[in-house]
């Protein structure tokens, strides 16, 4: 019998997800003779008893397992020599705070397989929480919008929406928003916020989750080019919300006026492009950031732009839901992260100061870095079904072989960041970050 381990999540009290749910643990045992040892947890959304009932062993000691699965980053002192670990390591951008963890895995001659890098031949991710990041982020942003507008003396149907973490599951959240939709349809939105325009950057899995939530409300989709006309002569009565999705060509442009936008060229040579996104900001009530970003790409919203903008006028932009949550990244005013229990801070563009919550001068920013944890049961169920087919391959692989002989399917082999304590060829670039921050 082969044995895997599941680590308990300890990032914070809100992290209640699991990489494999009890039903799938049972199937792995029955079909593939894979036994699971799971560390006990008082906060995990699936209880210890639920795992015991399907034949798993509940024990803090995972030493019998050669492969250990988790969700979020693992502590430096958790690792054991020679074992294989599968989790979201958040290292591929050279994130400074995780370089000591990566260095320790290498020192102990371990293997690291990162879910984020399990992709098909075209680079599409096969295991992800993106949909639930989008769903939770949109729910939280709509909750925040209602609270912020109330602070400004404007009552809206959004006051009926709760934070994502306060819903039992996705069905309860959907039912709640359908009631809000009825209120919006039956009664006009308040005049001061008409037209209410929600702008979404990107069209991937996170964006799809955002749009799924908006589909529960009365929404009319428009293009970026239609925004100036919509806002130049707003109606006095409106019982729907405008949605606009921004693609790359709407957000950036070539530095050279003689060049035209080319998507492939942009991803190959982002240094040849600059942001033009701020031309859309005056028309938005809500901005949802749902794009992948790293330091090679231009920022969409800079601190300097916001400072000049707020100095000149009072923007109609009420709130930013930065679901991507890169610190000082695409949304530069995302200067810190928040938690599901207190998901917003207000950024003052004039002073650069931040205030916890939703009150105070400036723009409220949603900056929760583990949003899917707010819907732990639904998110874990969907994630587990993605992970389960790969488990037998991960368990059966012979990690004593050289990397070029490692018998893993290509999708998994692409995700091996560390093998026998060494960075694999595709991840050699991380050595400079380890040297600097490890």
C-alpha positions as CSV (number, residue, x, y, z in Angstrom):
1,X,0.0,0.0,0.0
2,X,1.2,3.5,-0.9
3,X,0.9,6.3,1.6
4,X,0.3,10.0,1.2
5,X,0.0,12.7,3.8
6,X,-2.2,15.8,4.0
7,X,-0.8,18.7,6.0
8,X,-3.1,20.8,8.2
9,X,-3.2,24.4,7.0
10,X,-1.8,27.0,9.4
11,X,-1.6,30.2,7.3
12,X,-4.4,31.8,9.4
13,X,-7.7,31.0,11.1
14,X,-9.5,31.6,7.7
15,X,-7.6,28.9,5.8
16,X,-10.0,26.0,6.1
17,X,-9.4,24.4,2.7
18,X,-8.0,20.9,2.0
19,X,-6.4,19.6,-1.2
20,X,-8.3,16.3,-1.1
21,X,-11.8,15.8,0.3
22,X,-12.9,12.6,2.1
23,X,-14.8,11.2,-0.9
24,X,-11.7,11.4,-3.1
25,X,-9.5,10.0,-0.4
26,X,-11.8,7.0,-0.3
27,X,-11.7,6.6,-4.1
28,X,-7.8,6.7,-4.1
29,X,-7.8,4.0,-1.5
30,X,-10.4,1.8,-3.2
31,X,-9.1,2.2,-6.8
32,X,-5.4,2.7,-6.3
33,X,-4.5,1.2,-2.9
34,X,-3.3,4.7,-1.7
35,X,-3.7,5.2,2.0
36,X,-4.0,8.8,3.4
37,X,-2.7,10.1,6.7
38,X,-4.1,13.5,7.5
39,X,-3.0,15.8,10.3
40,X,-5.9,16.7,12.7
41,X,-7.3,20.2,12.3
42,X,-10.0,22.0,14.3
43,X,-10.7,24.5,11.5
44,X,-10.6,22.4,8.3
45,X,-14.0,22.5,6.6
46,X,-14.1,18.7,6.4
47,X,-13.7,17.3,9.9
48,X,-11.3,14.7,11.2
49,X,-14.2,12.3,11.7
50,X,-15.2,12.6,8.0
51,X,-11.7,11.5,7.0
52,X,-11.7,8.7,9.6
53,X,-15.1,7.5,8.2
54,X,-13.5,6.8,4.8
55,X,-10.5,4.9,6.2
56,X,-7.9,7.7,6.5
57,X,-5.6,7.8,9.5
58,X,-5.7,11.0,11.5
59,X,-2.3,11.6,13.0
60,X,0.1,14.6,13.4
61,X,2.9,12.3,12.4
62,X,3.2,12.1,8.6
63,X,6.6,10.3,8.5
64,X,5.1,7.2,6.9
65,X,4.1,9.3,3.8
66,X,6.6,9.8,1.1
67,X,4.4,12.4,-0.6
68,X,2.7,15.2,1.3
69,X,0.0,17.4,-0.1
70,X,-1.1,20.8,1.2
71,X,-2.7,24.0,-0.1
72,X,-0.7,27.0,1.0
73,X,3.0,27.5,1.8
74,X,4.5,25.2,4.4
75,X,6.7,26.3,7.3
76,X,10.5,26.0,6.9
77,X,10.7,23.7,9.9
78,X,8.1,21.3,8.6
79,X,10.1,19.6,5.9
80,X,11.8,16.2,6.2
81,X,14.8,15.1,4.1
82,X,14.1,13.4,0.8
83,X,10.3,13.7,0.8
84,X,8.1,15.1,-2.0
85,X,5.8,18.1,-1.3
86,X,2.9,19.3,-3.4
87,X,1.4,22.7,-2.7
88,X,1.2,26.3,-3.9
89,X,4.7,27.5,-3.1
90,X,4.4,31.0,-4.4
91,X,8.0,31.0,-5.5
92,X,8.0,31.3,-9.3
93,X,8.2,35.1,-9.2
94,X,11.1,34.9,-6.8
95,X,8.9,36.1,-3.9
96,X,11.4,37.1,-1.2
97,X,9.3,35.9,1.7
98,X,9.3,32.3,0.4
99,X,12.9,32.0,-0.6
100,X,14.0,30.6,2.8
101,X,11.4,27.9,2.4
102,X,12.6,27.1,-1.1
103,X,16.2,27.0,0.1
104,X,15.3,24.6,2.9
105,X,13.7,22.2,0.5
106,X,16.9,22.2,-1.5
107,X,19.1,21.7,1.6
108,X,17.0,18.6,2.5
109,X,17.2,17.1,-1.0
110,X,13.4,17.2,-1.3
111,X,11.1,17.5,-4.3
112,X,8.7,20.4,-4.8
113,X,5.7,20.1,-7.1
114,X,3.7,23.3,-7.5
115,X,0.0,23.1,-8.5
116,X,0.4,26.5,-10.2
117,X,2.8,25.0,-12.7
118,X,0.7,21.9,-13.7
119,X,-0.3,22.9,-17.2
120,X,-1.2,21.4,-20.5
121,X,1.0,21.7,-23.6
122,X,-0.4,25.2,-24.3
123,X,0.4,26.5,-20.9
124,X,-3.1,26.4,-19.5
125,X,-3.3,25.6,-15.9
126,X,-5.0,22.3,-15.0
127,X,-5.3,22.8,-11.2
128,X,-6.5,26.1,-9.8
129,X,-8.7,27.9,-7.3
130,X,-9.1,30.9,-9.7
131,X,-12.8,30.6,-10.1
132,X,-13.4,30.8,-6.4
133,X,-10.9,33.7,-6.0
134,X,-13.1,35.5,-8.5
135,X,-16.4,34.5,-6.8
136,X,-15.2,35.4,-3.3
137,X,-13.5,38.6,-4.5
138,X,-16.6,39.9,-6.3
139,X,-18.9,39.1,-3.3
140,X,-16.5,40.9,-1.0
141,X,-16.3,43.9,-3.3
142,X,-20.1,44.2,-3.6
143,X,-20.3,44.0,0.2
144,X,-17.7,46.6,0.5
145,X,-19.4,48.8,-2.1
146,X,-22.6,48.8,-0.1
147,X,-20.8,49.7,3.1
148,X,-18.7,52.4,1.5
149,X,-21.8,54.0,-0.2
150,X,-23.6,53.9,3.1
151,X,-20.7,55.7,4.7
152,X,-21.3,58.4,2.0
153,X,-25.0,58.5,2.9
154,X,-26.2,56.4,0.0
155,X,-28.3,53.4,0.7
156,X,-28.3,50.6,-2.0
157,X,-29.5,47.0,-2.3
158,X,-25.9,46.0,-1.9
159,X,-26.3,46.4,1.8
160,X,-28.1,43.0,1.7
161,X,-24.9,41.3,0.6
162,X,-22.5,39.7,3.1
163,X,-18.8,39.0,2.9
164,X,-18.1,35.7,1.2
165,X,-16.8,34.2,4.4
166,X,-20.2,34.8,6.0
167,X,-22.0,32.5,3.6
168,X,-22.3,28.8,4.4
169,X,-21.7,27.9,0.7
170,X,-22.0,29.1,-2.8
171,X,-25.7,28.2,-3.0
172,X,-26.5,30.5,-0.1
173,X,-24.5,33.3,-1.7
174,X,-26.3,32.8,-5.0
175,X,-29.7,32.9,-3.4
176,X,-28.8,36.1,-1.5
177,X,-27.7,37.9,-4.7
178,X,-30.8,36.8,-6.6
179,X,-32.9,38.6,-4.0
180,X,-30.6,41.7,-4.5
181,X,-31.2,41.4,-8.2
182,X,-35.0,41.5,-7.7
183,X,-34.6,44.7,-5.7
184,X,-32.4,46.3,-8.4
185,X,-34.9,45.4,-11.1
186,X,-37.9,46.6,-9.1
187,X,-36.3,49.9,-8.1
188,X,-33.8,52.2,-9.7
189,X,-30.4,52.4,-8.3
190,X,-29.7,55.7,-6.4
191,X,-29.1,58.6,-8.8
192,X,-25.7,59.6,-7.5
193,X,-24.2,56.2,-8.6
194,X,-25.9,56.0,-12.0
195,X,-24.5,54.6,-14.3
196,X,-23.0,52.0,-12.1
197,X,-20.1,50.5,-14.1
198,X,-18.1,47.5,-13.0
199,X,-14.8,47.1,-14.9
200,X,-12.9,43.8,-14.9
201,X,-9.4,43.4,-16.1
202,X,-8.7,40.0,-17.7
203,X,-10.8,37.1,-19.0
204,X,-9.2,34.0,-17.4
205,X,-10.5,31.7,-14.6
206,X,-10.5,34.5,-12.0
207,X,-12.4,36.8,-14.3
208,X,-14.9,34.0,-15.1
209,X,-15.6,33.6,-11.3
210,X,-16.2,37.4,-11.1
211,X,-18.6,37.3,-14.0
212,X,-20.4,34.3,-12.6
213,X,-21.3,36.4,-9.5
214,X,-22.4,39.3,-11.7
215,X,-24.6,36.9,-13.8
216,X,-26.8,36.6,-10.7
217,X,-27.5,40.3,-11.0
218,X,-29.2,42.3,-13.8
219,X,-26.2,43.2,-15.9
220,X,-25.7,44.7,-19.3
221,X,-22.3,44.2,-20.9
222,X,-20.7,47.0,-22.8
223,X,-17.3,47.5,-24.5
224,X,-14.6,49.9,-23.3
225,X,-15.2,52.2,-26.3
226,X,-18.8,52.7,-25.2
227,X,-17.9,54.0,-21.7
228,X,-17.6,57.7,-22.5
229,X,-21.0,57.9,-24.2
230,X,-22.6,56.0,-21.2
231,X,-21.3,58.4,-18.7
232,X,-21.6,61.7,-20.6
233,X,-25.4,61.7,-20.3
234,X,-26.5,59.3,-17.6
235,X,-30.2,58.3,-17.3
236,X,-32.2,59.4,-14.3
237,X,-33.5,55.8,-13.7
238,X,-31.5,52.6,-14.0
239,X,-32.4,49.1,-12.8
240,X,-29.3,47.3,-14.0
241,X,-25.5,47.3,-13.7
242,X,-23.0,47.8,-16.6
243,X,-20.2,45.4,-16.9
244,X,-17.1,45.9,-19.0
245,X,-14.3,43.4,-19.5
246,X,-10.9,44.8,-20.5
247,X,-8.5,42.7,-22.7
248,X,-4.8,43.4,-23.1
249,X,-5.4,45.7,-26.1
250,X,-7.6,47.8,-23.9
251,X,-5.0,48.1,-21.2
252,X,-1.7,48.6,-22.9
253,X,-0.3,50.1,-26.1
254,X,3.1,50.0,-27.9
255,X,5.7,52.6,-26.8
256,X,6.4,53.4,-30.4
257,X,3.5,55.3,-32.2
258,X,4.5,53.4,-35.4
259,X,3.7,50.0,-33.9
260,X,0.4,48.3,-33.5
261,X,-0.7,46.1,-30.6
262,X,0.2,42.4,-31.0
263,X,-0.8,40.0,-28.2
264,X,2.0,37.6,-28.8
265,X,4.5,40.4,-29.0
266,X,3.2,41.9,-25.8
267,X,3.8,38.7,-23.8
268,X,7.2,38.1,-25.4
269,X,8.3,41.7,-25.0
270,X,6.3,43.6,-22.4
271,X,9.0,46.2,-22.1
272,X,7.9,47.5,-25.5
273,X,4.5,48.5,-24.1
274,X,3.0,51.0,-21.6
275,X,-0.3,51.2,-19.8
276,X,-3.1,53.2,-21.2
277,X,-5.6,51.9,-18.7
278,X,-6.1,55.1,-16.8
279,X,-8.1,56.5,-19.7
280,X,-10.9,54.1,-18.6
281,X,-10.8,54.9,-14.9
282,X,-13.0,58.0,-14.9
283,X,-16.0,55.9,-16.1
284,X,-15.8,53.1,-13.6
285,X,-17.6,52.8,-10.3
286,X,-15.9,49.6,-9.4
287,X,-12.6,48.2,-10.6
288,X,-11.9,44.5,-10.3
289,X,-8.3,43.4,-11.1
290,X,-8.1,39.8,-12.2
291,X,-5.0,39.6,-14.3
292,X,-1.7,37.8,-13.9
293,X,1.1,40.4,-13.3
294,X,4.8,40.4,-12.6
295,X,7.4,43.1,-12.7
296,X,8.0,42.7,-16.5
297,X,4.6,44.2,-17.2
298,X,3.4,47.8,-17.0
299,X,1.2,48.8,-14.0
300,X,-2.4,49.6,-14.7
301,X,-2.9,52.1,-11.9
302,X,0.0,53.9,-10.3
303,X,0.3,55.9,-7.1
304,X,1.3,59.0,-9.0
305,X,-1.7,58.9,-11.2
306,X,-4.1,58.5,-8.3
307,X,-2.4,61.4,-6.4
308,X,-2.8,63.7,-9.4
309,X,-6.3,62.5,-10.1
310,X,-7.6,62.9,-6.5
311,X,-5.9,66.3,-6.3
312,X,-7.8,67.6,-9.3
313,X,-11.3,66.2,-8.7
314,X,-13.5,63.7,-6.9
315,X,-13.4,60.5,-8.9
316,X,-16.6,58.4,-9.4
317,X,-14.5,55.3,-8.7
318,X,-15.7,54.0,-5.4
319,X,-13.8,50.8,-4.7
320,X,-11.1,48.5,-6.1
321,X,-11.3,44.7,-5.7
322,X,-7.7,43.7,-6.3
323,X,-8.2,39.9,-6.6
324,X,-4.8,39.4,-8.1
325,X,-3.3,41.0,-4.9
326,X,0.3,41.6,-6.0
327,X,1.8,44.0,-3.5
328,X,2.5,47.3,-5.4
329,X,1.9,45.4,-8.6
330,X,-0.6,46.1,-11.4
331,X,-2.6,48.2,-8.8
332,X,0.3,50.0,-7.2
333,X,-1.8,51.2,-4.3
334,X,-2.2,47.6,-3.1
335,X,0.5,48.2,-0.5
336,X,-0.4,45.4,1.9
337,X,-2.6,42.4,2.2
338,X,-5.8,42.0,4.3
339,X,-7.7,39.0,5.7
340,X,-11.2,37.6,5.1
341,X,-12.3,39.0,8.4
342,X,-11.2,42.5,7.6
343,X,-10.9,42.5,3.8
344,X,-10.4,46.2,3.0
345,X,-8.2,49.1,3.7
346,X,-8.6,52.7,2.4
347,X,-5.6,54.1,0.5
348,X,-5.3,57.9,0.6
349,X,-3.7,58.9,-2.7
350,X,-2.6,62.3,-1.4
351,X,-0.7,61.1,1.7
352,X,0.0,57.5,0.8
353,X,-1.4,56.4,4.2
354,X,-3.8,53.5,4.7
355,X,-6.7,53.1,7.1
356,X,-8.1,49.7,8.0
357,X,-11.8,49.1,7.0
358,X,-13.9,51.1,4.6
359,X,-14.0,54.6,6.1
360,X,-11.7,57.5,5.6
361,X,-10.4,59.6,2.7
362,X,-9.3,57.8,-0.4
363,X,-10.2,54.6,-2.2
364,X,-11.0,51.3,-0.5
365,X,-8.9,48.4,-1.6
366,X,-9.8,44.7,-1.3
367,X,-6.4,42.8,-0.9
368,X,-7.1,39.3,0.5
369,X,-4.4,37.0,-0.7
370,X,-6.3,33.7,-0.1
371,X,-9.8,34.6,-1.3
372,X,-10.8,31.0,-2.2
373,X,-10.5,30.2,1.5
374,X,-13.7,32.2,2.1
375,X,-15.7,29.5,0.3
376,X,-13.8,26.5,1.7
377,X,-16.2,23.7,1.1
378,X,-17.1,24.5,-2.5
379,X,-13.5,25.4,-3.4
380,X,-12.0,22.3,-1.8
381,X,-14.5,20.0,-3.5
382,X,-13.7,21.4,-7.0
383,X,-10.0,21.6,-6.4
384,X,-9.9,18.0,-5.1
385,X,-11.5,16.7,-8.3
386,X,-8.7,18.4,-10.2
387,X,-5.9,17.0,-8.0
388,X,-7.2,13.4,-7.7
389,X,-6.3,12.2,-11.2
390,X,-2.7,13.2,-10.7
391,X,-2.2,11.6,-7.3
392,X,-1.4,8.1,-8.6
393,X,1.3,9.4,-11.0
394,X,2.9,11.5,-8.2
395,X,2.9,8.6,-5.8
396,X,4.2,6.1,-8.4
397,X,7.1,8.2,-9.7
398,X,10.6,7.1,-8.8
399,X,12.3,10.3,-7.5
400,X,15.6,8.6,-7.1
401,X,16.1,8.7,-10.9
402,X,17.8,11.7,-12.6
403,X,15.3,14.4,-13.6
404,X,15.5,13.6,-17.3
405,X,14.5,10.0,-16.5
406,X,11.8,10.9,-14.0
407,X,8.6,9.0,-15.0
408,X,6.0,11.7,-14.6
409,X,3.5,12.9,-17.3
410,X,4.6,16.1,-19.0
411,X,1.9,18.2,-17.2
412,X,3.4,17.1,-13.8
413,X,7.0,17.2,-14.8
414,X,6.6,20.9,-15.8
415,X,5.5,21.5,-12.2
416,X,8.6,20.0,-10.5
417,X,10.5,23.1,-9.2
418,X,13.0,21.1,-7.0
419,X,14.2,17.6,-7.6
420,X,16.7,15.9,-5.3
421,X,17.4,19.2,-3.8
422,X,18.2,21.0,-7.0
423,X,16.3,23.5,-9.1
424,X,15.1,21.8,-12.3
425,X,16.1,23.3,-15.7
426,X,13.0,25.6,-16.1
427,X,13.5,27.1,-12.7
428,X,17.2,27.8,-12.6
429,X,16.4,31.5,-12.7
430,X,15.3,31.2,-9.1
431,X,18.8,30.7,-7.9
432,X,19.5,34.5,-8.0
433,X,16.4,35.1,-5.7
434,X,17.5,32.4,-3.3
435,X,21.0,33.9,-3.1
436,X,19.5,37.3,-2.4
437,X,16.6,36.5,-0.1
438,X,17.2,32.9,1.1
